[in-house]
Amino acid sequence: MVLVWIVAGFVAVVVLVLLAAWIVSMYNQLVSLQKRVDQTKQNIDVLLKQRQDELTKLIDAAQEYLEHERELLTELTEAREQAERAQTPTEEAQADEAVRGALAGFRARLEAYPDLRSQTNMLQFQERISDIEEQIADRREVYNEAVTLLNTRIKQFPYILIASPLGFTSRELFTATEEDRQDVDVGAAFE
Amino acid sequence: MPAARAMQVETNIDLEGYLVLGVVFLLGLAVIYWGFDRYRLGRLIMNTPTQPARSIAQGRTEVHGRVVPAGETFQVPFGPGDCVYRRWSVQEEREEVTTDGDGTRHVEKKWHTVASGRDVAPFYVEDDTGRVLVEADAGADFEISNENSESITLAEGQALPGRVEAFFSESAHRRDETADIFEVLQETPMGALFAKADIEAWRAEGHEALSERQREALVRHLPEAYVTDGNLRQDVTADEVAGAFREEGDPEPDYGDGLMGRIRALFDRGRSVADAFTGGGSVPSRPSRGRRRRFHHAVLPADEAVYVFGSAEPIEGATGSNVERLRIVEDAGTGRFIISDRDESGLVKYYNRRAPLYILVGLAMSAGSLYFILRGFGVT
């Protein structure tokens, strides 16, 4: 009988150690998920900074030719500054919309300036900005995936038992603005 | 006297038995730990978001795509096609005769591994957005599913299937070729030329009269334009010779991943021909027809769907898009670098199934061995 109790005690100790390790693992996972969200956010910010720099170069290069297109340059500059000020995903989405709108207007007006349009650096800036926009979109998807993983995990059992008491909270997803979600009016583009 | 007798411990197991039980106990604990580690690994993979190749950021990353070779490939050992990773083994069933203390002979058949090998080459993982280099030969753990693994068992006297025969023939040819090159390498300063592309050392010796073997080696391993009258042309530069021994013609002297690069690197380190051929593994030989034989391989074929977990790091001095400036290596934070032909959910299921199994098996091993150890000491 003593033998059975000793072996049972050993099994119980191993099970308790595994349980403790499991709880620690759950906590570490939540911390890791949270850090991952922060990291993916930072990765987007890196590209946003690159885009800001390219926008600045684009505006500087275009200023000489577009001196009388004050309104267009102002719109582009203000969109760039709005992007710099954005803090939350909602503000970033709105700033993105402003930048894209200003760039679209810029590209449309560029047609009237063949000399400016054909400048190599102008083409390079636009291509570069386009590449960066694609990468920003990719990284926003990754950010949303990271946020979804975190938000789901802190609501799931048994993580919920330690998430709330230890202060883990949901994070905001990056969502498109209303304008982005509306259908494109192709006819209006040709008016 | 009663006190002294109480201190005596009677045991029913000899020392060797206790040692075995002790090892099983410790092994059981190790298996429990390994099971828990599989659980943590499954969670790590599940908690890491997938990144498109085009916009991978530096740091921990997870990518899905297909395998695109980055240069070197290998023949699938016992089948058709090329691969960037292969692990193979050849086993023979042999009889082992043991004799009991009372003289009774026991004949037992056991499988013995007579040859094995493992080859890995870097490759690109390509998805819809782009591709990125995976330094698979830098310590990756390969998890290959049954779809890309195969075992062939042959009965006694059964001839090798064509594809197995082809593997041994190719291996023998490469072994002969490598031995040939290595013998030439050892004739200095041919060694200087082939191993280090050291033109100065070569020319300082003033080679005019080369042996037939040296002439043949020059003609065989250097481009036709570099050799005249069976000797190295005077106007050939060190860079040209170095470039001839590398696949991409990189101007910086380096040990490439091709056969010559491996031989040169191993020559400098004083390793053997067998090592040059197999990268350190055993040289394959045809197993005997008089025994049952088993051939096993696991491969990651070119163009196969692949999952990669690791860390994206910049390539020194490289700039441009991700394909040009990043490579995936081991993640320093977790020590993991996983490459699999399973997709993410398949891999997570694979680890999640194994975790409780290993824990239960480990618990049974350690609890069982503890039981017999204590019983051996007379605890009831």
Interface residues (C-beta under 8 A of the other chain):
Chain A: M1 V2 L3 I6 V7 F10 V11 V14 L18 A21 S25 Q29 S32 L33 R36 Q39 T40 N43 V46 L47 E134 Q135 I136 D138 R139 E141 V142 E145 A146 L149 R153
Chain B: I32 F36 Y39 R40 R43 L44 M46 N47 T48 P49 T50 Q51 P52 R54 S55 A57 G59 R60 T129 I359 L363 S366 A367 L370 Y371 L374 R375 V379 T380
